[in-house]
Amino acid sequence: MANKTIKNCTLFLLCCLSFLCTSCFSEVDLGFPDRITFPKEGGEIVAAGNEPFSHAVIQDYKGNNGDLEFDKDSTKYNVYDWLKVENGDSFMEELKMYAAQILPVIG
């Protein structure tokens, strides 16, 4: 009887441990950084993630989305205001972003 109790307790503890270990590690934002800063001159930044994605959408705080545009070589981009994000035809693990130069407002 004591042997069965020890075996059941061990099984229960192993199950609890496996549930705790799997729930502790969650993927956030597919492994991409939560903040990317461009210099005033604009430019291109490539961010790498842990999980592949199929497309990216630019959205502001009010819920407005960017427009889908195509380049001469049929590369898809999502464009909104001064930011452009490249969208591939299949799953990608890198996010290419292009920012226009931010000009000072005069007047």
C-alpha positions as CSV (number, residue, x, y, z in Angstrom):
1,M,0.0,0.0,0.0
2,A,2.8,2.5,0.9
3,N,4.6,1.6,-2.3
4,K,1.5,2.5,-4.4
5,T,1.1,5.8,-2.6
6,I,4.7,6.8,-3.2
7,K,4.3,5.8,-6.9
8,N,1.1,7.9,-7.2
9,C,2.6,10.9,-5.4
10,T,5.7,10.7,-7.6
11,L,3.6,10.5,-10.8
12,F,1.5,13.5,-9.6
13,L,4.6,15.6,-8.8
14,L,6.1,14.8,-12.2
15,C,2.9,15.8,-14.0
16,C,2.8,19.1,-12.0
17,L,6.4,19.8,-12.8
18,S,5.8,19.3,-16.5
19,F,2.8,21.6,-16.5
20,L,4.8,24.3,-14.7
21,C,7.7,24.0,-17.1
22,T,5.6,24.3,-20.2
23,S,3.5,27.2,-19.0
24,C,6.5,29.3,-17.9
25,F,7.8,29.9,-21.4
26,S,5.5,31.8,-23.7
27,E,6.5,33.5,-27.0
28,V,5.8,37.2,-26.9
29,D,5.6,39.1,-30.3
30,L,7.1,36.1,-32.1
31,G,10.5,37.0,-30.5
32,F,10.7,40.4,-32.2
33,P,11.8,43.5,-30.1
34,D,8.9,45.5,-28.6
35,R,10.5,48.8,-29.5
36,I,12.6,49.9,-32.5
37,T,14.0,53.4,-32.8
38,F,15.0,55.1,-36.0
39,P,17.4,58.0,-36.2
40,K,16.1,61.4,-37.6
41,E,17.8,60.6,-40.9
42,G,15.5,57.6,-41.3
43,G,17.0,54.5,-42.9
44,E,16.5,50.7,-42.9
45,I,16.4,48.4,-39.9
46,V,16.1,44.6,-40.0
47,A,14.7,42.9,-36.9
48,A,15.0,39.1,-36.4
49,G,12.4,37.0,-34.5
50,N,12.1,33.5,-33.2
51,E,9.0,32.5,-35.1
52,P,8.1,33.0,-38.8
53,F,5.3,35.3,-39.9
54,S,3.4,35.8,-43.1
55,H,2.7,39.5,-43.3
56,A,3.0,42.7,-41.3
57,V,0.5,45.5,-40.9
58,I,1.2,49.1,-39.8
59,Q,-1.5,50.4,-37.5
60,D,-1.6,53.7,-35.5
61,Y,-3.2,54.2,-32.1
62,K,-6.5,55.2,-33.6
63,G,-6.8,51.9,-35.6
64,N,-5.9,53.3,-39.0
65,N,-4.0,50.8,-41.2
66,G,-1.4,51.4,-43.8
67,D,-1.8,50.7,-47.5
68,L,-0.5,47.7,-49.5
69,E,1.9,48.8,-52.2
70,F,4.0,46.8,-54.8
71,D,7.5,47.6,-55.9
72,K,8.8,47.2,-59.5
73,D,10.0,43.6,-58.7
74,S,6.6,42.8,-57.2
75,T,7.8,43.0,-53.6
76,K,4.9,43.8,-51.3
77,Y,5.1,46.6,-48.7
78,N,2.7,47.9,-46.1
79,V,3.1,51.7,-46.1
80,Y,1.7,54.2,-43.6
81,D,2.9,57.8,-43.2
82,W,6.7,57.7,-42.9
83,L,7.1,54.0,-42.3
84,K,7.3,51.1,-44.8
85,V,7.4,47.4,-43.9
86,E,8.4,44.7,-46.4
87,N,6.0,41.7,-46.7
88,G,7.2,38.6,-48.4
89,D,5.3,36.0,-50.3
90,S,5.9,33.3,-47.7
91,F,6.8,33.0,-44.1
92,M,9.7,35.2,-42.9
93,E,11.7,35.4,-39.7
94,E,13.1,38.9,-40.5
95,L,11.2,42.1,-40.5
96,K,12.6,44.8,-42.9
97,M,11.5,48.3,-42.0
98,Y,12.2,51.5,-43.8
99,A,11.7,55.0,-42.3
100,A,11.7,58.3,-44.2
101,Q,13.7,61.2,-43.0
102,I,11.8,63.3,-40.5
103,L,11.8,66.9,-41.6
104,P,11.4,69.7,-39.1
105,V,8.1,71.6,-39.2
106,I,8.6,75.3,-40.1
107,G,6.0,77.9,-39.5
